[in-house]
Amino acid sequence: MVGTSPHAHHLLSTPALVGVCAAVVTILLALLVGIYRCFCRPKRSVPYPSVRTPPENSGKTSLAVKSATPKSPLVTPTSEGEAPFPEKKAGSKSYSSTSSSIEPHTINTQWYIENESEKKSEDSKQAWLKGENEESAQLGNLFFSVEYDFDKNAFMVTLHSATDLPVKDPTTNSSDPYIKLCLLPEKKHKVKTRVLRKTLNPVYEETFTFYGLHYNQLQGITLHFVVLSFDRFSRDDVIGEIVVPLANIDMSETAVHLSRDIKPRNPKVLRNQGHGDLLVSLSYQPAANRLTVVVLKARNLPKMDVTGLSDPYVKIHLMYNNQRLAKKKTRLKKRTLNPVFNESFLFDVPIEGLQNVSLEFQILDHDRVTKNEIIGRLVIGAKASGEEEKRHWKEITENPRKQIAEWHKLSE
């Protein structure tokens, strides 16, 4: 039987001690790691079930960044390099983990609400304006006086005041009126008052003196007043007009005080007047790829002014497949219903494009007070609606270098 020495017992217990120490160290490390994870883990402001957590190593936006939603729903999504959520519909509650921290359904809903409110407000304002224009048959009154000074051969018009004008500026519930005056039929003497702000009952007390007019000439003169409201951002609003012939007014002894109702601006083109005719000459030169257009004259144009005349000019548009490629216009002809233009214009048109090209003519009446109004239109080309216009175009394409002139009726 072999005996056991104390040294042998000590050697056998060393591995056991090493194992025990390793286990203790492992347990301590595990506890330290657990404590570190518990205290250093980022806090979540959103409960786990309501948010889909991306994988930790995916590189996508973390939960803490996604949950940083602004408290105010009025913030607009303007992240650099990102569109303001065009692919999402209003009311959608799911979004990608790579999107902005602002919830798109909240912002879009607020945006639609604000814009709908603005739209309804604008619609209400337009409806109010329409109703106001329809209901207000009365446009107010104008008070003025006329006088003649025989010593100075001067005719004087004094604009005193206007009353009960309509509202043209709904933001102030008022108007900014002023008055233009010209002497017809020559239209050479044109004057206007100052603008009075925010009033429907302006008082002007302004006198305009016209020198060099003999008393006998006044019998053939007509006063034309136009009442307007100044608009800072667009064309001034026309309230109405007054036409006063001087034929039956006796100014030989003293000034004459007058009052007239303001009338709506007369519609310019009457249905039974027609639109007149236009004489144009066309020629095509294949070698130069050039179309020559000569606007010769017009006849029987409708009366567009209170004088019974018009101030016409012609615009020409070169059309290609219903697109305007070029435009020209003639000089203005004043106070005539049968203007003579005799103006030539050149357009570069390749021969292969003739079948898709047309010419649009517009005769307009020039007006310094309001927008120039179209008297009539004419389209000549292969795709024109009228047979005469098609035939005219066919003749110039089949007879190159030949100038062919024809009268054409103007349409609305």
Secondary structure, 3 states (H helix, E strand, C coil): CCCCCHHHHHHHHHHHHHHHHHHHHHHHHHHHHHHHHHHHCCCCCCCHHHCCCCCCCCCCCCHHHHCCCCCCCCCCCCCCCCCCCCCCCCCCCCCCCCCCCCCHHHHHHHHHHHHHHHHHHHHHHHHHHHHHHHHCCCCCEEEEEEEEECCCCEEEEEEEEEECCCCCECCCCECCEEEEEEEECCCCCEEECCCCCCCCCCEEEEEEEEECCCHHHHHHCEEEEEEEECCCCCCCEEEEEEEEECCCCCCCCCCEEEEEECECCCCCCCHHHCCCEEEEEEEEECCCCEEEEEEEEEECCCCCCCCCCCCEEEEEEEEECCEEEEEEECCCCCCCCCCEEEEEEEEECCHHHHHHEEEEEEEEECCCCCCCEEEEEEEEECCCCCHHHHHHHHHHHHCCCCCEEEEEECEC
